[in-house]
Amino acid sequence: MDDPLPSSGQRADHGLNLIQTIPTIWFKPPTHKYMNRIVSLVLLVGGIILIIYGVTASKSFGSDVSRFFTGSPTDKTIWLLIGGCVAAAIGAGGMLRGSKAD
């Protein structure tokens, strides 16, 4: 009878190699099917949050003072609104397009 524990220098193969026993048709490596959708959702939500902060900043006292003297809101307000719109547009486009794995 064979010894179940191999001695030094021997492999305990016993003819069972798991990778070779699973046909390649049945075994598919895990795909990141939902990764694009998650990133798109994060961009969409982040963009909406930036837009909300931008609208809130446009109603602030500092923005009112800047609008009084220059006729335009503060740079921070403008960048929050632009960044929020860009992020939300990219996120919405990614959500509508879907992932390549679908």
DALINWO-V71911 format. One record per pair of residues at least 12 apart in sequence whose ideal C-beta (glycine too) atoms are under 8 Angstrom apart, sorted by the first residue. I is the first residue (numbers start at 1). GAP is how many residues later the second one is. D is the distance in Angstrom with one decimal. If there is no record, write none. Layout:
i=I gap=GAP d=D
i=I gap=GAP d=D
This chain:
i=31 gap=70 d=5.2
i=32 gap=69 d=7.4
i=33 gap=66 d=6.1
i=33 gap=68 d=4.1
i=33 gap=69 d=7.2
i=34 gap=65 d=6.9
i=35 gap=64 d=7.1
i=36 gap=58 d=6.2
i=36 gap=62 d=7.4
i=36 gap=63 d=3.9
i=36 gap=64 d=7.3
i=37 gap=57 d=7.4
i=37 gap=58 d=6.7
i=37 gap=61 d=7.0
i=37 gap=62 d=5.7
i=39 gap=55 d=6.8
i=40 gap=50 d=7.6
i=40 gap=51 d=4.9
i=40 gap=52 d=7.7
i=40 gap=53 d=7.6
i=40 gap=54 d=2.9
i=40 gap=55 d=4.6
i=41 gap=50 d=6.7
i=41 gap=54 d=6.5
i=42 gap=49 d=7.2
i=43 gap=44 d=5.0
i=43 gap=45 d=7.3
i=43 gap=47 d=5.3
i=43 gap=48 d=3.3
i=43 gap=51 d=6.7
i=44 gap=43 d=7.6
i=44 gap=44 d=5.7
i=44 gap=47 d=3.0
i=44 gap=48 d=5.6
i=44 gap=50 d=7.8
i=44 gap=51 d=6.3
i=45 gap=46 d=7.3
i=46 gap=38 d=8.0
i=46 gap=41 d=5.3
i=46 gap=45 d=7.4
i=47 gap=36 d=7.6
i=47 gap=37 d=4.8
i=47 gap=38 d=6.9
i=47 gap=39 d=7.2
i=47 gap=40 d=3.3
i=47 gap=41 d=2.9
i=47 gap=42 d=7.3
i=47 gap=43 d=7.6
i=47 gap=44 d=5.7
i=48 gap=36 d=7.0
i=48 gap=40 d=5.7
i=49 gap=35 d=7.3
i=50 gap=30 d=5.4
i=50 gap=31 d=7.7
i=50 gap=33 d=5.2
i=50 gap=34 d=3.1
i=50 gap=37 d=6.3
i=50 gap=38 d=7.9
i=51 gap=29 d=7.5
i=51 gap=30 d=6.4
i=51 gap=33 d=3.6
i=51 gap=34 d=6.6
i=51 gap=37 d=6.5
i=52 gap=32 d=7.7
i=53 gap=27 d=5.2
i=53 gap=31 d=7.4
i=54 gap=23 d=5.6
i=54 gap=24 d=7.9
i=54 gap=26 d=3.4
i=54 gap=27 d=3.7
i=54 gap=30 d=5.6
i=55 gap=26 d=7.5
i=57 gap=16 d=7.6
i=57 gap=17 d=7.0
i=57 gap=19 d=6.0
i=57 gap=20 d=4.4
i=57 gap=23 d=5.9
i=58 gap=15 d=5.0
i=58 gap=19 d=4.7
i=58 gap=23 d=7.5
i=60 gap=17 d=7.9
i=62 gap=12 d=5.9
i=63 gap=14 d=5.3
